[in-house]
Amino acid sequence: MATEIEYKKTRGRPRSAPGDKPATMVQALDRGLTLLHKLAETDQATLTELAMQTGMVPSTLHRLLVTMQHHGVVGLDEATQHWTIGVEAFRIGSSFVRRTKVAEAGRAVMRDLMEATGETANMAIADDGDVVFISQVETHETVRAFFWPGTRGAIHASGIGKALLAEFSPEEVKRILQKKGLTEFTPKTITVPEKLFSDLEAVRRRGWSVDDEERNLGMRCLASPIFNQFSEAIAGVSVSGPSVRMTPARDDEIGAMVKQAADAITQAIGGRLPTRG
């Protein structure tokens, strides 16, 4: 898409005002979001109408619109010179809806999982090569794992991270590793790509992963992926706790419960489990 666009009608492109000053990044973001809200309310509007509704200088307003058009967040009907919300804004909003739906649908399941295992239940998603925790149900135990919502973690040293990586294509996993690397957090962290791929294959076969003190010594985690309607892994659920309670002897028992919980959440959001060859 061209970065500079000419419009024949004056409603589409104004003349620059001599006194316009460049906005700071925060001002530009604030104005852009205000503009999106106004477009969402009116469905479509000309530049002149938007200027009247927002009180923005037309030249500044046009620069914001063209920038957002470049990213697909807004669109312009060349024939009528009406600006509208773009398909990219829909995609971004849909992403939030999907994630919120997963978190809400999983809350009751996670609570049951916590009660059944006696350990903290977590939910996280993958984002830009990391895992981001979005929900948690804490155990009643005094010593427990805790992650604030929004906390980021290394994807290769996380139970949910490895559960998701196991469902990604080898090419996608390689791209993530090239970008993020394999940082060593403890002596048990997997730092060799070949060993990680071998571990991911085992995860994929049994349906659940193990973080065996790979991020924090003394803490273990078991996790399983959650799938959308296209059988794509979009999130993961886990239980985590001290290694003195979550011993390897309990892995099969807890792993089965975690997978059952993940499958229940998949079903609750209308997802489909992948067909294994």
Order of alpha helices (4+ residues) and beta strands (2+ residues): alpha-beta-alpha-alpha-beta-beta-alpha-beta-beta-beta-alpha-alpha-alpha-beta-beta-beta-alpha
